[in-house]
Amino acid sequence: MTTPSIAVRQTPAVQYLLRIGDTALILGQRLGEWCGHAPVVEEDIALTNMALDLIGQSRALLTRAGELEGMHYHEDQLAFLREERDYRNVTMAELPNGPRRGERPGDFAFTTLRNAMLATWFRLLWEKLRDSSDGELGAIAGKAVKEARYHQQHAADWVVRLGDGTEESTRRMRAALAELWRYAPELFESDAVDEAAAAAGLGPRWSDLREPWLAEMRELLAEAQLEVPADSAFRSHAKQGVHTEHMGYILTELQYLQRAYPGGAW
């Protein structure tokens, strides 16, 4: 016996929250893969703690999304019982932890740079969401922004250390940057969901974050002796439910216990 999937109403406010909550959830799942595998003990603890921060943020957002959705879904149902195309995380979060496919936990340079890119984006977003017309969302953002600042600083320190480090670390950072940068535009593409959120005061259009994000990333990459890649015509659309082939494998692990043992709890 397996637990059937749930269908979530596609209202703009719910979709807006799911895009943020799912991104935190899936990135947290990826970082959790480093547990017991990081290069040094301190990083093992740091990456695992950041994963827990992200999952905590996701729990709060999914809970609020369930309240607004109107079907009384709780955080576990939204995390574990949706079909793949109903997840709204950005593509960057679901990519494997490194370009060497099939190897786990992955490439530390890739993970570090992705953390820097997404933590910077999260921090900028949380800062805006503190002023949300939704008091519950504003309170979530007030706590989450502190965590995002730490995530950003931690990742930035490693980006500089590796980018301006040895020949091997520099090579890996350049490779990671070339692969990750083409997924960045999805972080700043606004659509009807963003317009509705902005009109209601729920949160900013994601496009509003682009210029401050670029300014901070350019400064970081310059310090790391890395060149900002040229813009690409490639576009990813996971936040609209069109995922990579990697998403299904993530959900297989994420959902297994709840699907196999319906309603199971510790």
N, C-alpha and C positions, 0 to 999 in steps of 0.2 A: 504493500500500500504506500502511495506517495501523496503528499499534500498538493492539492490543485493550486494552480496559479491564481492570482488576483488581478483584476483589471482596475486601473486607477483613472478617475475622471481627469480629462485633459484641460482643466481650467488654467488660465495663465498664472495665477498666484501659486498654485500647486506645482506647476511645471518649473517655475522660477526657483522655488525652494528645492525641488528634486535635482535640478542641475547643479546646485551647490552641494547639497547633501550627498548626492551620488559621487561627485568628484572626490569629496573627502573620504567617502567609504572605500572607493576603489583604489585610491592612492594609498590609504591606510593598509589595505589588503596587500598591495605590492610591497610596501615597506616592511610589513610583517614577514615577508619571505626572507628577509635578511637575518631574522632572529637565529643566533647561533652560527652565523656565517660571515659576519662583518670582518674587515681586516684587522681590527684591534678590539679589545673588550669594551673600551669606552664608546666606540662607534656602534657596537652591538646594542648597548644599552640606549644610546641616543636615538638610533633609528627606531628601535622598538617603542620608546617613549613617544616619539613623534607619531608613530602609527596609532598609538592609543589616543593621543590628542585628537587626531583626525577622525577616528572612529567615534570619540565622544562628541565632536562637532556634528558628525553625521547623525548620531542618535538624536540630538536635540532638534536638528532640522527635519528629520524624518517624522519625529513626533509632531512637530508643528504642521508639517505638510499633511499628516493624517488628520489632524484636527480641522484644517481648512478644507480638506477633500470631502468631508461629510459622511464617509462610509465607516468611520470609527476604526480605521486601520491603525494599528500601533507600529512602533518602529521596527520590530522584528518581522512583521508581515511585509512591510515595505522593503526591508533589506533582503529578505530571503525568498519571497514568494512571487516576485514579478518575473515576467519573461524578459529575455535579453533586450528586445527592442523597446521595452518600457523603462530602461535605465537611461538616465540623461547626463551622465558624466562626460567630461571632455575627453577626447581621444588620448591626449598625452598621458592621462592618468592610468590608462589601461595597458599601455605598451609594456612589454617585458622589461625587466630591470637592466637590460643591456643589449647591444646589437648582436651579440653572439647567441642566436636563437637556440633554444634547447638546453642551454647551460643555466643552472641555478646556483646561487641566487641571482647572478648577473654581473654586470660591470659597475664597479663603485663610482667611476667617473660619470657614467650615464645617470646613475641614481642621484648623485650629488647635484648635477646640473639641473635635472628635472625638479628636484626639491627646491633649488634656488628660483627657478622660473615660476613654479606654481605657488611657492610660499610668498613670493613678491606679489603675485596676482591676488592670492587670498588676503594678504594684509591690506592691500588697497581696497579690496571689496568689503572686508569687514569694517574698515574705517568709515566707509560710506553707509553701511548697513546699521551702524550704531544710531543713525538718525532716522531709521525706518518708521513709517507710520504704524507698523505692527510692533507694539511694545515688546511682545515675546521675542520677535526676531532681533530687535534692538538689544535686548538683554543677552541673547546668544552671542551676538557680534561683540558686545563689550568684553566678554570673557575670551572669545576666540581670537581677537586681535592680539592679545598678549602672547598667546601661543604661536601665532603666525610670525610675530616679530622674532621670537627665538628661533623658529624653524628657518626663517630667512637668514638671520645672522650666522647660524651654524652652517648652513649650506654655502653661503657666500664665502666664509672663511676657507672652506674646502675647495671651492672653485678657484680662488686665487692661489691657494697652495698647490693645486694640481696643474692649473693652467700655466703657471709660471714656475714649474718644478723641473722634474727630470725630462729627458727626451721622451721616455715612455709615457709619463703622465700627461705631458703636453699633447702627444699624439692621440691619446684616448679622449682627452677633453675636446680636441678639435673634431674628432669623429662623432662624439656625443652631440656636440653643438650642431653639426651638419645635419644630423638625423632629427633632433628635437625641434629645431627652429622652424621647420616647415609646418609643424603642428600648432605653432603659437597663434596664427590668425584666428583659430576657432575660439580663443579666449576673448576675442574682442568683436565678434560678429553679433550685432543686435538684430532682433526680429520682432514679431508681434508680441511675443512673451515679454521681452524687455520693455517694449513701448508701454504695455499695459502696467507693468510693475512700476515704471517711472511715473506714469500718469497717476497711479494710485498712491505714490510715495512709498511703496513697498521697498524698492531698492533701485540702484542706478542701472542705466543701460550699460551693458558690458563694454560697449564701444567707448564709453567715457573713461575707461581705465587704460586705454591703449597708450596714450602719450606719456602719462606718468610712469607706466610700466616700462616702456621703451627707454625712457631717460635713465631709470635706475639700472636696467639691464646693460645699457651701453656703458655706464660708469663702471659697473662690476666687471664686464668683459674687458674693458680697457685696462683695469687694474690687474686682471689675470693674463694680460698679453694675448688676448684672443680677439679675432676680428668678427664683427657682426656679419652674419651671412647675408647674401643678397635675398631680396624678396622672391618668393616662389608663387607660381600660379596654383599650386596644389592646395586643396582645401579638404579638411576632414569634417565629419558631421555627426559625431557620436552623441552630442548633446541633443540631437534630433532623433536619436534612436538607431542611427546607422553606424554600427560598430565594426571594429576590426575582427579578424579571425581569432584574436587572443581573448576577447571578452568571454566567449563561451567557456573557455578553460578556467577563467577566474571564477565564474559563477558556479561551475561544477564543484569547486572546492568550497566556495563561500556558502552554497546552499545545501550541501550534501546532508548534513545532520538533520536540518529542519524538514527536508524533503523525505528523508528515509524514516524519520521518527516524528510524525506530525504532532505539533504542539509540545514537543519535548522541551524540558527546562531543567537547569541544574538544580 
